Every structure is written in structure tokens, then in C-alpha cells.
Amino acid sequence: MDQPFITLDNVTIRIRDRMVFRNTDWEIRTGQQWAILGPNGAGKSSLARVLINDIPYSQGTVTNHLEGMPAGYVSFELQDWMINTGEMRRDDRSARRSSPGPERARDALVYGNGRVAPGSPFFTKVVGLMKIGRLLDREVRNLSTGEIRKVLIARALLKSPRLLILDEPLSGVDAESREELTGVINGLASFGTQLILITNHPEEVLPCITHVLCVKDCSILGRGTKAEMMKAGVLERLYGPDPSASSLRAAPVKASADAGRPLVEMRNVTVRYGKTKILDKLNWKMSSGENWAITGPNGSGKTTLLKLITGDNLQGYANKIFLFGKRKGSGEMLWETKQRISFLSSDQLVSYRKTARVADVVASGFFDTVGLYRNLSEQQKGQVMRWMDMLGISRLQERLFEQTSYGEKRLVMIARAAVKSPELLILDEPCEGLDPANRRSVIDIVDHIGRDTLTGLIYVTHYPEELPACITHKLEMKAPV
């Protein structure tokens, strides 16, 4: 107990063409459970990944004092990779013949875990611990964000890791599941698993955490016990002053001459995957002038409902769904409907794999394309810069999208969704992966859109405190029985 576990000595990390965390020292001792805190783009994930030799370092040494120990890693990037790999194998018949790939949750659990057999006692134990038995035969692409997080954590646990790195493990997870996961993770720590927790939510530093490392601008700002590092003064140095006050919240709620015009209507909508009904005879109507919050636990059908609207779920054409007064599949041009809607979800980070400048990614929102293939008008160029300025990402405009952090990517995609001022803006967990300052900024900007523009909002979140004040109506979803 309390022996060296992993030691970084004079380490400099290479991230593509940049050298960061220059000459960094950090020692993790057995029995210590660390959290890494810092704003978006601070380098938190990169520093954690160097511990398991997942990214290169250009100088210094990383010493693993328990050589050969198994390690588990859960992150947004792993989630994106799993969805992406499953989609590619789904589309590639030769790949599907050679290997099943992680198309279903059951496949994802054992993908890369060659020593674990589905149905073995250990497999069954982990599935029961994470309460994901009902998900095993579901396709990964049809799981909610929170359900995928549970599957990824279970996949990591099947490796019996001595070291477990959890990058935002509670993100996208409903309140009840967050409480359950907190208990599971605390239990792992008490039984000897060494934890590294990465989070943008200081309030989600788990009870089992003993030490905190604060990073900013790809360098270590401070380190120490949790009691020392969670003081208000330290957190203010890390994230800046509390940005809770907002001038936007005093703005009047928008008024429109066409208020009451139907935007979305669903009549007795039912969606099922196999024997499981995700939506059962749902009736719902949204009109112009309204801003809706959609809430409910993981697996209750929130993301499914959104994809029925956007056309990304083909079961929408087998149901009575009306957009802007016209029934889906009744002859309206798909691209004309999509031009009136903008949609933000975690899935978009998976599909947006092109090498492109950040400014071009934002601009592609005018045309609903993956990549920018048209010249912009001067007015459109001004809109791109306006939204990047509002979200504090103008400094990233020339950077390649793939070279930004997960949180920075989320801000870019929010700007992309908002840039064309759509009639309907759909935001699925828009604050996922954002630090406190960026989270507050996004909520205020969304509130401004909902109050001061003619855009109607559909907003999904598991955090009540992230709901903008402009919300006028709520639809609470229930998990299938």
C-alpha cells in the first residue's frame, strides 16, 4: 500500500505537431484515486492517455511499477469509435463476413476482449452489475448516449483492470443511473482498482477520489488532496469566475405573428426494435412560439423521437408524423425539410470525419453537408464569425476540426447547428463534454435563441440545471416496461 504505481518523470507529450505538458512530473501511488480537472482544450485526456502508452511522448519516462497490469479506458472518443466501427461493418459485407464487429451491444462488450466469452459467469456478473441485460441484442447505433456509456464501462470491467481511466463516465446518463454508477465506481476503488477520473463537472468528483490534478493550457496548474484542490479559489483559477449571471436572461420571450403554426405533430407513433417497444402510441404536438424540453431516463426514446423528426429513423415513414403541416413521406423533398431544421447530437461527431478547418465545419451548417463544397456569400461569412465569436471559438477557425478536443468539437457543432437560423433547432445534450464556463455560455446563447428569434427549440438534457429559461413546455418520456 502507498507504493509508487505510475511515475511521469520530465515528460513532454506530442499531440500531432504540438509539444505539450513540457517537462512534467507526476507520481500516482497505490491507493490514490485521482481526478483530473480543467477547462475544454486543457489536455486532460491526453495526459491520462500517456499513462497507458496510448499517445506518444517525446522525452522523459513513464514508469509503470506494476508492469503488465491490465488497464481499462472509457471516453467519448472510444464511444465514437465503437459507433463508427459498427456502422462501417454494417455497410461493408466483406468485413461483416470476416468478423461480426460491434454491431450489437453484446458484440461491443467482447470486441477486443478475447479472453471473455459471452454468457460466461464473469460476463453475466458484469452485465448484471451494470444492469444492461436488456440492451445486449440491441444495435449500438440504436442505443442512447447513456446506454452506450454503460456498455463501454462494462466492456472495460470485463478486462478486470488494475487501472481504470474514466473520461466523463456520468455524461449523458440519467440521474438514477448516475447514482448507480457512482456506487459501482466507488465499489471498484474500495476493492483495489486504481482510478483516474476525468471530468468537466467539479461537482461530479466522486466520493472515492482522494487526489485532484488541475490542468490548464496543457500544463499542470496544481495538485494535491481533494480537500486542498476543491476549494473555491483553486477552481476559480482553473475555470475563471462563476459565470452564472447573464444579461440575456432579462430579454423578453419572443412573440410572433404566426405563433401557433404547427411545427411537429405525432399521432399514435409506435417504434419497436425486435420485441422492445421504444415508443408506444405517442401523441405530441409542437407549434411555433413554443420551446420544448424533452426529459426522461436513458432508453425512454428521447433520441428515437428526435431522429423520427430529422428523418434518421426510417420508422418515421411508417407512422403519422407531420412536419410544418405536411406528413412525412407525402411527397415533400427531404432536403427542403432538412433546410428548415438543424440538429445537434453526439452522433454527428462520428459522421463528421472529414479533414476540414473549423470555420468550414461551421459554414457547412448552411447546407447540411459533411464538408463545405460551396462558396459563401459575405453575409454567410459574417454569420459564421458571429456564431464563433459568441461561442468563444474564433481562435480555432484555422485549426483542423480533428485537432480540437471533444469539448471544442461540441462548441463547433453547436455553431454549425445555429448558423443558418433554422425554423426548428433540435439540441440533444448540447452541454455534454463542456466545462462550467462553456456550459453557462451555451445555455445563455440557447436561451437567447429561444427568446429573441423565431427559431423553435427542442432541448434534451438529463441535468435540470442545464435547461434554458426560455423553455415553455416539457415532454417527459417513460422507459419501456
C-alpha positions as CSV (number, residue, x, y, z in Angstrom):
1,M,0.0,0.0,0.0
2,D,1.1,3.5,-0.8
3,Q,3.9,2.4,-3.1
4,P,4.7,4.0,-6.5
5,F,2.1,3.0,-9.1
6,I,2.9,5.1,-12.2
7,T,5.5,7.8,-12.4
8,L,5.9,10.5,-15.0
9,D,9.4,12.0,-14.9
10,N,10.3,15.1,-17.1
11,V,7.7,14.0,-19.7
12,T,6.8,16.1,-22.7
13,I,3.8,14.9,-24.8
14,R,3.5,15.2,-28.5
15,I,0.0,15.9,-29.8
16,R,0.3,15.9,-33.6
17,D,2.7,18.8,-34.3
18,R,2.5,20.3,-30.8
19,M,4.6,19.7,-27.7
20,V,2.5,20.0,-24.5
21,F,2.9,19.3,-20.8
22,R,6.6,20.1,-21.2
23,N,8.9,18.6,-18.6
24,T,6.0,17.3,-16.5
25,D,6.4,15.3,-13.3
26,W,3.6,13.4,-11.7
27,E,3.5,10.4,-9.3
28,I,0.5,8.2,-8.7
29,R,0.8,5.9,-5.7
30,T,-1.1,2.8,-4.9
31,G,-4.3,3.5,-3.0
32,Q,-4.6,7.0,-4.5
33,Q,-7.7,7.7,-6.7
34,W,-7.1,10.8,-8.9
35,A,-9.4,13.2,-10.7
36,I,-8.2,15.4,-13.5
37,L,-10.0,18.7,-13.8
38,G,-9.6,21.5,-16.3
39,P,-11.4,23.6,-19.0
40,N,-12.0,22.3,-22.5
41,G,-8.9,22.0,-24.5
42,A,-6.7,21.9,-21.4
43,G,-5.2,18.5,-22.3
44,K,-6.8,16.4,-19.6
45,S,-7.5,13.3,-21.8
46,S,-4.0,13.5,-23.4
47,L,-2.3,13.4,-20.0
48,A,-4.4,10.4,-18.9
49,R,-3.7,8.5,-22.2
50,V,0.0,8.8,-21.8
51,L,-0.3,6.8,-18.6
52,I,-1.3,3.7,-20.7
53,N,1.0,4.5,-23.7
54,D,-2.0,5.4,-25.8
55,I,-0.3,8.5,-27.2
56,P,3.5,9.2,-27.7
57,Y,5.7,11.4,-25.6
58,S,8.9,12.9,-27.0
59,Q,11.0,13.0,-23.9
60,G,11.2,11.8,-20.3
61,T,10.0,8.5,-18.9
62,V,6.7,6.9,-17.9
63,T,7.3,4.1,-15.4
64,N,4.6,1.6,-14.7
65,H,5.7,0.0,-11.5
66,L,3.2,-2.9,-12.0
67,E,4.4,-4.0,-15.4
68,G,1.8,-5.9,-17.5
69,M,-1.2,-4.7,-15.5
70,P,-4.5,-4.7,-17.4
71,A,-5.9,-1.2,-18.0
72,G,-9.4,-0.1,-19.0
73,Y,-10.3,3.2,-20.7
74,V,-13.7,4.8,-21.3
75,S,-14.0,8.0,-23.2
76,F,-16.1,10.0,-25.7
77,E,-13.6,9.1,-28.4
78,L,-14.0,5.4,-27.7
79,Q,-17.7,5.8,-27.9
80,D,-17.4,7.5,-31.3
81,W,-15.0,4.8,-32.5
82,M,-17.4,2.0,-31.4
83,I,-20.4,3.5,-33.2
84,N,-18.2,4.3,-36.3
85,T,-16.8,0.8,-36.5
86,G,-20.2,-0.8,-36.1
87,E,-21.6,1.5,-38.9
88,M,-18.7,0.6,-41.2
89,R,-19.1,-3.1,-40.7
90,R,-22.8,-2.8,-41.2
91,D,-22.1,-1.2,-44.6
92,D,-19.2,-3.5,-45.6
93,R,-20.4,-7.0,-46.3
94,S,-16.9,-8.5,-46.6
95,A,-15.9,-7.0,-43.2
96,R,-19.1,-8.4,-41.7
97,R,-18.3,-11.9,-43.1
98,S,-14.8,-11.9,-41.6
99,S,-15.8,-10.5,-38.2
100,P,-19.1,-9.7,-36.5
101,G,-17.8,-6.3,-35.3
102,P,-19.5,-4.4,-32.5
103,E,-22.9,-4.0,-34.3
104,R,-24.8,-5.1,-31.2
105,A,-24.2,-4.3,-27.6
106,R,-23.3,-8.0,-26.9
107,D,-20.6,-7.8,-29.6
108,A,-19.3,-4.5,-28.3
109,L,-18.8,-6.0,-24.8
110,V,-16.4,-8.6,-26.1
111,Y,-14.9,-6.7,-29.1
112,G,-11.2,-6.7,-28.3
113,N,-11.7,-8.7,-25.1
114,G,-10.6,-12.0,-26.5
115,R,-10.5,-13.8,-23.1
116,V,-14.1,-13.1,-22.3
117,A,-16.9,-15.4,-23.6
118,P,-20.5,-14.1,-23.8
119,G,-22.6,-16.0,-21.3
120,S,-19.7,-16.9,-19.0
121,P,-20.2,-16.4,-15.3
122,F,-18.0,-13.3,-15.2
123,F,-19.7,-11.9,-18.3
124,T,-23.1,-12.4,-16.7
125,K,-21.9,-10.9,-13.4
126,V,-20.7,-7.7,-15.1
127,V,-23.8,-7.4,-17.2
128,G,-25.9,-7.7,-14.0
129,L,-23.7,-5.2,-12.2
130,M,-24.2,-2.6,-14.9
131,K,-27.9,-3.5,-15.5
132,I,-27.6,-3.8,-19.2
133,G,-29.1,-7.2,-19.9
134,R,-32.0,-5.8,-21.9
135,L,-29.5,-4.0,-24.2
136,L,-27.5,-7.0,-25.3
137,D,-29.3,-7.7,-28.5
138,R,-29.9,-4.0,-29.5
139,E,-27.8,-2.5,-32.2
140,V,-25.2,0.0,-30.9
141,R,-26.5,2.7,-33.2
142,N,-29.9,2.5,-31.6
143,L,-28.7,2.9,-28.1
144,S,-29.0,6.3,-26.3
145,T,-25.8,8.1,-25.2
146,G,-26.3,7.0,-21.6
147,E,-26.8,3.4,-22.6
148,I,-23.6,3.4,-24.7
149,R,-21.7,4.8,-21.7
150,K,-22.9,1.8,-19.5
151,V,-21.9,-0.7,-22.2
152,L,-18.4,0.9,-22.5
153,I,-17.9,0.8,-18.7
154,A,-19.0,-2.8,-18.7
155,R,-16.6,-3.6,-21.5
156,A,-13.7,-2.0,-19.5
157,L,-14.7,-4.0,-16.4
158,L,-14.6,-7.3,-18.4
159,K,-10.8,-6.7,-18.7
160,S,-10.5,-6.9,-14.9
161,P,-8.4,-3.7,-15.0
162,R,-5.9,-2.8,-12.3
163,L,-6.1,0.8,-13.7
164,L,-9.4,2.2,-14.9
165,I,-9.4,5.6,-16.7
166,L,-12.9,7.1,-16.9
167,D,-13.3,10.1,-19.1
168,E,-16.7,11.8,-18.2
169,P,-18.3,8.5,-17.2
170,L,-21.5,10.1,-16.0
171,S,-22.1,12.3,-19.1
172,G,-25.3,11.5,-20.9
173,V,-26.5,9.3,-18.0
174,D,-29.9,9.9,-16.3
175,A,-30.0,10.9,-12.6
176,E,-30.9,7.4,-11.3
177,S,-28.2,5.7,-13.4
178,R,-25.6,8.4,-12.3
179,E,-26.3,7.4,-8.7
180,E,-26.0,3.7,-9.5
181,L,-22.8,4.2,-11.5
182,T,-21.3,6.3,-8.7
183,G,-21.9,3.4,-6.3
184,V,-20.3,0.9,-8.8
185,I,-17.2,3.1,-9.3
186,N,-16.8,3.7,-5.6
187,G,-17.0,0.0,-5.0
188,L,-14.3,-0.7,-7.6
189,A,-12.0,1.7,-5.8
190,S,-12.6,0.0,-2.5
191,F,-11.7,-3.4,-4.0
192,G,-8.3,-2.2,-5.2
193,T,-8.9,-0.8,-8.7
194,Q,-6.8,2.3,-9.3
195,L,-9.0,5.1,-10.8
196,I,-8.3,8.1,-12.9
197,L,-11.4,10.2,-13.3
198,I,-11.6,13.0,-16.0
199,T,-14.5,15.4,-15.7
200,N,-15.6,18.9,-16.6
201,H,-18.1,18.8,-13.7
202,P,-16.3,19.6,-10.4
203,E,-19.5,18.5,-8.7
204,E,-19.1,15.0,-10.2
205,V,-15.8,14.3,-8.5
206,L,-16.8,11.0,-6.8
207,P,-16.6,10.3,-3.1
208,C,-13.8,7.7,-3.7
209,I,-11.4,10.3,-5.2
210,T,-8.5,11.1,-2.9
211,H,-6.4,13.5,-5.0
212,V,-7.0,16.1,-7.8
213,L,-4.8,17.2,-10.6
214,C,-5.7,20.6,-12.1
215,V,-4.6,21.3,-15.7
216,K,-4.9,24.3,-17.9
217,D,-3.4,25.3,-21.2
218,C,-1.7,21.8,-21.4
219,S,0.3,22.3,-18.2
220,I,-0.3,21.3,-14.6
221,L,-1.8,24.2,-12.6
222,G,-1.9,22.4,-9.3
223,R,-2.1,19.1,-7.5
224,G,-3.0,17.8,-4.0
225,T,-5.6,16.2,-1.9
226,K,-9.2,16.6,-2.9
227,A,-9.8,18.8,0.1
228,E,-7.0,21.1,-0.9
229,M,-7.8,21.3,-4.6
230,M,-11.6,21.6,-4.5
231,K,-11.6,25.0,-2.7
232,A,-13.4,27.8,-4.5
233,G,-10.2,29.8,-5.0
234,V,-8.5,26.9,-6.8
235,L,-11.5,26.2,-9.0
236,E,-11.8,29.9,-9.9
237,R,-8.1,30.0,-11.0
238,L,-8.9,26.9,-13.1
239,Y,-12.2,27.9,-14.7
240,G,-12.5,31.6,-14.2
241,P,-15.1,33.4,-12.1
242,D,-18.6,31.8,-11.8
243,P,-20.4,32.8,-15.0
244,S,-23.9,32.2,-13.6
245,A,-25.1,35.7,-14.1
246,S,-26.4,36.5,-17.6
247,S,-27.7,39.6,-19.3
248,L,-29.5,37.5,-21.8
249,R,-32.0,36.2,-19.2
250,A,-33.7,39.6,-18.9
251,A,-34.7,39.5,-22.6
252,P,-38.5,39.2,-23.3
253,V,-39.8,36.0,-24.6
254,K,-40.3,36.2,-28.4
255,A,-43.6,37.0,-29.9
256,S,-44.6,36.1,-33.5
257,A,-47.5,36.8,-35.8
258,D,-47.6,33.1,-36.8
259,A,-47.5,31.7,-33.3
260,G,-49.5,28.5,-33.1
261,R,-48.5,27.3,-36.6
262,P,-47.7,23.6,-36.4
263,L,-44.0,22.6,-36.5
264,V,-44.2,18.9,-35.4
265,E,-47.1,16.6,-34.8
266,M,-47.0,12.9,-33.9
267,R,-50.2,10.8,-33.9
268,N,-50.2,7.4,-32.2
269,V,-46.5,6.9,-33.1
270,T,-45.0,3.5,-32.3
271,V,-41.4,2.4,-32.7
272,R,-40.0,-1.0,-31.9
273,Y,-36.7,-2.8,-32.1
274,G,-37.4,-6.5,-32.2
275,K,-39.8,-7.2,-29.3
276,T,-39.0,-4.0,-27.5
277,K,-41.3,-1.0,-27.9
278,I,-39.4,2.2,-27.6
279,L,-42.4,4.5,-28.3
280,D,-45.9,3.2,-27.8
281,K,-48.8,5.3,-29.4
282,L,-47.1,8.6,-28.7
283,N,-49.2,11.7,-29.3
284,W,-47.4,15.1,-29.3
285,K,-47.7,18.4,-31.0
286,M,-45.3,21.4,-31.1
287,S,-46.3,24.8,-32.5
288,S,-44.3,27.9,-33.5
289,G,-43.7,30.2,-30.5
290,E,-43.0,27.2,-28.2
291,N,-39.7,25.9,-26.9
292,W,-39.8,22.3,-25.6
293,A,-37.7,20.3,-23.2
294,I,-37.7,16.6,-23.6
295,T,-36.8,14.7,-20.4
296,G,-36.7,11.1,-19.2
297,P,-34.4,8.3,-18.3
298,N,-31.9,6.5,-20.6
299,G,-33.7,4.3,-23.0
300,S,-37.1,6.2,-22.8
301,G,-37.0,7.1,-26.5
302,K,-35.8,10.7,-26.5
303,T,-33.2,10.3,-29.2
304,T,-35.5,8.0,-31.2
305,L,-38.1,10.8,-31.1
306,L,-35.6,13.3,-32.4
307,K,-34.4,11.0,-35.2
308,L,-38.0,10.5,-36.3
309,I,-38.2,14.2,-36.9
310,T,-34.9,14.5,-38.7
311,G,-35.5,11.5,-40.9
312,D,-32.6,9.5,-39.5
313,N,-35.0,6.8,-38.3
314,L,-36.9,5.1,-41.2
315,Q,-39.7,4.0,-38.9
316,G,-40.9,7.7,-39.1
317,Y,-42.3,6.9,-42.6
318,A,-44.5,4.1,-41.2
319,N,-46.1,6.5,-38.7
320,K,-48.3,9.6,-38.8
321,I,-45.7,12.3,-38.4
322,F,-46.2,15.8,-39.7
323,L,-43.5,18.5,-40.1
324,F,-44.5,22.1,-40.9
325,G,-48.0,20.8,-41.6
326,K,-47.0,18.1,-44.1
327,R,-47.0,14.4,-43.4
328,K,-43.6,12.7,-43.7
329,G,-43.4,10.7,-46.9
330,S,-46.2,12.5,-48.6
331,G,-44.1,13.9,-51.4
332,E,-42.1,16.7,-49.7
333,M,-38.5,16.9,-50.7
334,L,-36.3,15.6,-47.8
335,W,-33.7,18.3,-48.4
336,E,-36.3,21.0,-48.3
337,T,-37.5,19.8,-44.9
338,K,-33.9,19.5,-43.6
339,Q,-33.1,23.0,-44.7
340,R,-35.7,24.2,-42.1
341,I,-34.3,22.1,-39.3
342,S,-30.9,22.0,-37.5
343,F,-29.9,19.1,-35.3
344,L,-27.1,18.6,-32.8
345,S,-26.3,15.2,-31.4
346,S,-23.3,13.1,-30.3
347,D,-23.7,11.0,-33.5
348,Q,-22.6,14.0,-35.6
349,L,-19.1,13.8,-34.2
350,V,-18.9,10.3,-35.6
351,S,-20.2,11.1,-39.0
352,Y,-18.1,14.3,-39.4
353,R,-14.8,12.6,-40.1
354,K,-13.6,14.8,-43.0
355,T,-10.4,16.8,-42.6
356,A,-11.6,20.4,-42.6
357,R,-11.0,23.7,-41.0
358,V,-13.1,24.6,-38.0
359,A,-14.6,27.6,-39.8
360,D,-15.6,25.4,-42.8
361,V,-17.3,22.9,-40.4
362,V,-19.4,25.7,-39.0
363,A,-20.2,27.0,-42.5
364,S,-21.3,23.6,-43.7
365,G,-24.3,24.0,-41.4
366,F,-25.8,26.3,-44.1
367,F,-26.0,23.4,-46.5
368,D,-26.4,20.4,-44.2
369,T,-23.4,18.7,-45.7
370,V,-20.4,16.9,-44.2
371,G,-17.8,19.2,-45.6
372,L,-18.0,22.6,-47.4
373,Y,-18.5,22.4,-51.1
374,R,-19.8,25.9,-52.0
375,N,-18.5,29.4,-51.8
376,L,-20.1,31.6,-49.0
377,S,-21.6,35.0,-49.5
378,E,-20.3,37.8,-47.5
379,Q,-23.4,37.7,-45.3
380,Q,-22.8,34.0,-44.6
381,K,-19.2,34.6,-43.8
382,G,-20.3,37.2,-41.3
383,Q,-22.8,34.7,-39.7
384,V,-20.0,32.1,-39.3
385,M,-17.8,34.6,-37.5
386,R,-20.7,35.9,-35.4
387,W,-21.5,32.5,-34.0
388,M,-17.9,31.5,-33.5
389,D,-17.4,34.8,-31.6
390,M,-20.5,34.1,-29.4
391,L,-19.2,30.7,-28.5
392,G,-15.6,31.8,-27.9
393,I,-14.1,29.6,-30.6
394,S,-12.9,32.3,-33.1
395,R,-9.3,31.4,-32.2
396,L,-9.9,27.9,-33.6
397,Q,-11.1,29.0,-37.0
398,E,-8.0,27.9,-38.9
399,R,-7.4,24.7,-36.9
400,L,-8.3,21.4,-38.3
401,F,-11.5,20.1,-36.7
402,E,-9.9,16.7,-35.9
403,Q,-7.2,18.5,-33.9
404,T,-9.6,20.0,-31.4
405,S,-10.6,18.5,-28.1
406,Y,-14.0,16.8,-27.6
407,G,-15.4,19.8,-25.8
408,E,-14.2,22.2,-28.5
409,K,-15.8,19.9,-31.1
410,R,-19.1,20.2,-29.3
411,L,-18.9,24.1,-29.4
412,V,-18.1,23.9,-33.2
413,M,-21.1,21.7,-33.9
414,I,-23.4,24.0,-31.8
415,A,-22.2,26.9,-34.0
416,R,-22.8,24.7,-37.1
417,A,-26.4,23.9,-36.0
418,A,-27.2,27.6,-35.2
419,V,-25.6,29.3,-38.2
420,K,-28.5,29.1,-40.7
421,S,-31.1,30.4,-38.2
422,P,-33.4,27.4,-38.7
423,E,-37.2,27.3,-38.0
424,L,-36.6,24.4,-35.7
425,L,-33.4,23.8,-33.7
426,I,-33.0,20.4,-32.0
427,L,-30.3,20.1,-29.4
428,D,-29.6,16.6,-27.9
429,E,-27.4,17.1,-24.7
430,P,-25.7,20.2,-26.1
431,C,-23.6,20.7,-22.9
432,E,-22.1,17.2,-23.0
433,G,-18.4,17.4,-22.5
434,L,-18.3,21.2,-21.7
435,D,-16.6,22.9,-18.8
436,P,-18.6,25.1,-16.5
437,A,-17.9,28.4,-18.3
438,N,-18.7,27.0,-21.7
439,R,-21.7,25.2,-20.4
440,R,-23.1,28.5,-19.0
441,S,-22.3,30.3,-22.2
442,V,-24.1,27.7,-24.3
443,I,-27.2,27.8,-22.0
444,D,-27.3,31.6,-22.3
445,I,-26.9,31.5,-26.1
446,V,-29.7,28.9,-26.4
447,D,-31.9,31.0,-24.1
448,H,-31.2,34.0,-26.4
449,I,-32.3,32.0,-29.5
450,G,-35.4,30.7,-27.7
451,R,-36.4,34.2,-26.5
452,D,-35.3,36.6,-29.2
453,T,-35.6,34.8,-32.5
454,L,-38.3,32.9,-34.5
455,T,-36.5,29.6,-34.1
456,G,-38.4,26.9,-32.1
457,L,-36.3,24.8,-29.7
458,I,-36.4,21.1,-28.8
459,Y,-33.9,20.6,-26.0
460,V,-32.8,17.3,-24.4
461,T,-30.8,17.0,-21.2
462,H,-30.5,14.9,-18.1
463,Y,-29.5,17.9,-16.0
464,P,-32.4,20.1,-14.9
465,E,-29.9,23.0,-14.2
466,E,-29.0,23.0,-17.9
467,L,-32.4,23.9,-19.1
468,P,-32.5,27.4,-20.6
469,A,-35.1,29.8,-19.0
470,C,-36.9,30.2,-22.4
471,I,-38.4,26.7,-22.2
472,T,-42.2,26.9,-22.4
473,H,-43.3,23.3,-22.5
474,K,-41.9,19.9,-21.3
475,L,-42.5,16.4,-22.6
476,E,-41.5,13.7,-20.1
477,M,-40.7,10.3,-21.6
478,K,-41.0,7.0,-19.7
479,A,-38.7,4.0,-20.0
480,P,-40.3,1.0,-21.8
481,V,-41.6,-1.7,-19.4
